[in-house]
Amino acid sequence: MTIRTLPIIIAATTITSQATVLEALQIMIANKSNHVPVCDGENYVGVISVNDILQKLLPAGVDGPHGVPDLKFAGDATRLMGSHFRHLREQKAKDILHQAQPLDENCPLLEAALLLSHSPTPLPVVDHNGKLLGMLSRRGLLEYLAREAEK
């Protein structure tokens, strides 16, 4: 069974690669979502998530294997992170998106479940031309499987 035949692909609001990070965040907030797919025309390009934005707000040197182990000395970082956000908000989506591997609409269900289990975000589902059909989420897949198990 392929994912195309299942009622689990959710249509998604998209942005273009030229949209700003602020526009992406506003869509995520309005849709109560943690991600937004990026498309040029109908073709999938990547995904921006709240985590992508948050990581860009962190000062250099605090994240990673040699980051500062105790950040209490920094105190209230609101002003610092706000300054980073003012700079980031006008950057283009293409500058911070990540490449979530899209699923082909003919992907077998088991393969989709495996790939989804290793993905930090829902996965885009595309047709044979790269057109975004929607997003496949862990929750959507599990809801479907739970309903099927009750039959």
Phi, psi and omega in degrees: 000135180259161182291338179299328184275356184257148180275051185237000179270120184263128175299146185233144169287134183240166171232164175271165179293343179270353177295156179275163176298322178298318178298319178299314180296320179298321177293318179298318179295313181297323182268002183051050183235157179258007183203161173214129178288148178250128180228148167250112191069233177262355186272133180293136178243318183178194181224141169248133178240165176299328178293322176302318180291313181300319179299326179287341180276343181286137177297147178301140176096347181267346181245151177111179186293335181247024180291168180290125184288336182225117184257015180299328181299336184287340180064216181283112183266013182303314182294318180296311181291327176297321177296318177297321181293319179301324177286319185288326190301334180265356176293157182277150179305320182300339183278341182232358181295159173242158185266085172287125182297119181288151174265134173288144182300341179264013179296133176296148182304315182297318178296318178299318179297318179296311181296320179295325181294341180254004184258138178285346181228165170304157182255139176289145176245126183236157174273186185293346177261001181087006178289130179290123177265333181158192182240143176251119182253159176299315181298316179299318179295315181292323176299317179298313181296323178295318178297317180295324180293334180281346182285000000 
